[in-house]
Amino acid sequence: MRQMDRYPFFIAVILFLLAWMLGLPMRAQSAPLADIHCTLIQDAASGATLYQDGVCDRRVSPASTFKVPLALIGYDAGILSDQHTPSWDYKPEFNAVKRDRKTVDPTIWERDSIIWYSREITRRLGAKSFAGYVSKFGYGNTDVSGTGKDDGLTNSWVDSSLEISPVEQAAFLRRLLDGKMPVSAKAHEMTKAIIPSFKAGDWTVQGKTGSTALDLNKRSVGWFVGWAEKDGRRIVFARLVVDARRGDMPKGPATRAAFLKDLPQLVK
């Protein structure tokens, strides 16, 4: 190796050692960020992997899948009461898209993925309490600082600082189903009650979609995470699709539809 050829190698080694000494995060880079696909299915009780395909250790924005942990937080903090309380009216200052300009309760919030309702929950919590819950949950990288625009409280989970991998989503869901999150029993039960339900063959599925765009809208992200039951058997799942080309429609619903179609063939 010529002397000039050694320089990039030496620089890379030095940067790696500096990151290691400073404790900077060095996440798995199993695939380029341009295009990521993962389907992960685990037994809810044992955690055994029943099906895995693609890159499942790469963290991205949770988008609206964060409404699952946020429901736990809202019920535990007393902001949410039951499946239909509180019911909040839309206000013009929420600046929502037309379809979201309506009265919303916890069930409608999860079903229709209403972001202004999420932001009202976090505003009532306050930054310190919000960050404390996310940290206690060990949810992804636990970073709710936002993008430097003082928006962590209202936007950290939407293409911002908070990130989570499919593997971490599945681990979180198992703890939720086991009743082992650091929240009240009521928070566990009410959260499970408001997650939307679907059918996939003989499977009864409960899950939450997530859609966002990354890198100044250059990549499209679709999530579908949750659990399913059949004949007394329970599984947890996470499907993530990150496409290099952004489509015109949110990718979460399409990701959900594809998973519901695939599930009966993936786990017998």
Secondary structure, 3 states (H helix, E strand, C coil): CCHHHHHHHHHHHHHHHHHHHHCCCCCCCCCCCCCEEEEEEEECCCCCEEEEEECCCCCECCHHHHHHHHHHHHHHCCCCCECCECCECCCHHHCCCHHHCCCECHHHHHHHCCHHHHHHHHHHHCHHHHHHHHHHHCCCCCCCCCCCCCCHHHHCCCCCCCCECHHHHHHHHHHHHCCCCCCCHHHHHHHHHHCCEEEECCEEEEEEEEEEEECCCCEEEEEEEEEEEECCEEEEEEEEEEECCCCCCCHHHHHHHHHHHHHHHHCC
